[in-house]
Amino acid sequence: MYDYAHIGNLRTYIFEDLLRRALQFNGYKVQHVVNITDVGHLVSDADDGEDKMEKGSRRSGKSAWDIAEFYSTAFMADFRALNLLEPATWCRATDYLPEQIGFIQTLEQKGYTYRTADGIYFDTSKQDDYGYMARLDRSALQAGVRVAVGEKRNNTDFALWKFSPPEAQRQMEWDSPWGRGFPGWHIECSAMSAAHLGAWFDIHCGGEDHIAVHHSNEIAQTQACHGTRLANFWMHGYFLQTGSEKMSKSGGDFLRLQSLLDQGIDPLAYRYLCLMAHYRSQLEFSWDGLQAAATGLQRLREAYHRWPDGGVADEAWMLRFRDAINNDLNFPRALALVWELVRSDGEAAACKATLRAMDEVLGLGLAAWQPGSFEIPEAVTRLVEERQAAREMRRWAEADRLRLAIKAHGFLVEDTASGTLLKPER
Ligand SMILES: Nc1ncnc2c1ncn2[C@@H]1O[C@H](COP(=O)(O)OP(=O)(O)OP(=O)(O)O)[C@@H](O)[C@H]1O
């Protein structure tokens, strides 16, 4: 947590929330643990480079501890704004130093570690199946090494503990049996999950970028320390992309949830956008796509609130819905079903109860919604769609007339390189 979460990160947390809700819908009890990396880690996966937290501290003039606190709080606020269910446990890496040190000591006793000038490393050659989940070809990796591995024995070896010498003192460092230093960035996950879920648990999630290195290393550590697998299932959310590239903090150019709010877009419209793509496909971000999601969400809210209360959820619809989400979380299909329901000629109160039951999983908060600051009047939505169509047919005069009509309702449209934005005129 050295910066705000971007909406790419949040896509992964939305996917995890949908998974949790789907499991609960199927009657499972879920013990959900979310970790917060509030300790500084090095910019590169290769255990070198600059410490991200120290870098943030220099940039902002705040202490590394204050930065971690500030961005963790901001992340939790985003989490709630997206209707993500509160985990059973939030765990922060800095609260688990004894567990991490104890974990490394066990690895040391079992002969999996070695010492270099800059830290304690895990020897991946001690495990025949290292990297199996990512299908890593270790011999090819080793043969293809272009960069110096320094004192590392194998290029896939990774730091468990890094020393901080007096000349490079850091704000976040701790005493350990190996000297003053800080944990490598993989160990926190194995140590914290063992503390809360046991060494071997059911499902481990994360983004696709973590398959090759981070998750391979977590598996290696846990197998070495506890002699068990780490998780029965691994599920990875695919990237939110911009311009065909992963949105990333270190890339510098990223959108936060606040960036959407600044454009008058409800955070739940972003949740809706994520429902429109399968978690195992990459999603290319565009303002047009987000605007379409905001319109879809608004229409759904209005449909829900038009219906009367007092009905009972329809089992046949719920079965079809269950089939969709139980088919590897096919939420695009589930959303299509929702619209089929809205357009159906079913009994209105039953439709409302059915949609409400579906929303327990979708998490769009339909029942709780009240017309408020994010309400886009039906007339404006229609005008925006007409203007979009006029622009597509290059009827510029008509598009300009529609822009003025939208303005008369108190909204501004802005055409940017990545699409059309709608925001309230304040
Ligand atoms: N563009 C993205 N789309 C979806 N998930 C992402 C994206 N970028 C990161 N994630 C996931 O978000 C979670 C938090 O990631 P992390 O804090 O490492 O952020 P990051 O943006 O990758 O940071 P950095 O760019 O500095 O590496 C992880 O599960 C990660 O896999």
The ligand as an SDF file (V2000), in Angstrom:
LIG
                    3D

 31 33  0  0  0  0  0  0  0  0999 V2000
   -4.5210   -4.2390  -14.2120 N   0  0  0  0  0  0  0  0  0  0  0  0
   -4.9370   -5.1270  -13.3210 C   0  0  0  0  0  0  0  0  0  0  0  0
   -6.1280   -5.7650  -13.5260 N   0  0  0  0  0  0  0  0  0  0  0  0
   -6.5980   -6.6650  -12.6190 C   0  0  0  0  0  0  0  0  0  0  0  0
   -5.9440   -6.9920  -11.4610 N   0  0  0  0  0  0  0  0  0  0  0  0
   -4.7670   -6.3780  -11.2140 C   0  0  0  0  0  0  0  0  0  0  0  0
   -4.2110   -5.4230  -12.1260 C   0  0  0  0  0  0  0  0  0  0  0  0
   -3.0320   -4.9930  -11.5990 N   0  0  0  0  0  0  0  0  0  0  0  0
   -2.8720   -5.6470  -10.4230 C   0  0  0  0  0  0  0  0  0  0  0  0
   -3.9050   -6.4720  -10.1860 N   0  0  0  0  0  0  0  0  0  0  0  0
   -4.1250   -7.3090   -8.9980 C   0  0  0  0  0  0  0  0  0  0  0  0
   -4.4460   -6.4170   -7.9220 O   0  0  0  0  0  0  0  0  0  0  0  0
   -3.9660   -6.9580   -6.6890 C   0  0  0  0  0  0  0  0  0  0  0  0
   -3.0510   -5.9450   -5.9870 C   0  0  0  0  0  0  0  0  0  0  0  0
   -1.9010   -5.7770   -6.7760 O   0  0  0  0  0  0  0  0  0  0  0  0
   -0.6200   -4.9130   -6.4590 P   0  0  0  0  0  0  0  0  0  0  0  0
   -0.8040   -4.2430   -5.1530 O   0  0  0  0  0  0  0  0  0  0  0  0
    0.6010   -5.7360   -6.7230 O   0  0  0  0  0  0  0  0  0  0  0  0
   -0.7920   -3.7770   -7.5540 O   0  0  0  0  0  0  0  0  0  0  0  0
   -0.0960   -3.3840   -8.9370 P   0  0  0  0  0  0  0  0  0  0  0  0
   -0.9370   -2.3870   -9.5760 O   0  0  0  0  0  0  0  0  0  0  0  0
    0.2740   -4.6040   -9.7140 O   0  0  0  0  0  0  0  0  0  0  0  0
    1.1510   -2.6660   -8.4630 O   0  0  0  0  0  0  0  0  0  0  0  0
    2.4120   -2.4690   -9.3180 P   0  0  0  0  0  0  0  0  0  0  0  0
    1.9820   -1.8830  -10.6130 O   0  0  0  0  0  0  0  0  0  0  0  0
    3.2070   -1.5240   -8.5030 O   0  0  0  0  0  0  0  0  0  0  0  0
    3.0190   -3.8350   -9.4550 O   0  0  0  0  0  0  0  0  0  0  0  0
   -3.2480   -8.2540   -7.0530 C   0  0  0  0  0  0  0  0  0  0  0  0
   -4.1260   -9.3450   -6.8790 O   0  0  0  0  0  0  0  0  0  0  0  0
   -2.9090   -8.0510   -8.5170 C   0  0  0  0  0  0  0  0  0  0  0  0
   -2.7280   -9.2730   -9.1800 O   0  0  0  0  0  0  0  0  0  0  0  0
  1  2  1  0
  2  3  1  0
  2  7  2  0
  3  4  2  0
  4  5  1  0
  5  6  2  0
  6  7  1  0
  6 10  1  0
  7  8  1  0
  8  9  2  0
  9 10  1  0
 10 11  1  0
 11 12  1  0
 11 30  1  0
 12 13  1  0
 13 14  1  0
 13 28  1  0
 14 15  1  0
 15 16  1  0
 16 17  2  0
 16 18  1  0
 16 19  1  0
 19 20  1  0
 20 21  2  0
 20 22  1  0
 20 23  1  0
 23 24  1  0
 24 25  2  0
 24 26  1  0
 24 27  1  0
 28 29  1  0
 28 30  1  0
 30 31  1  0
M  END
$$$$
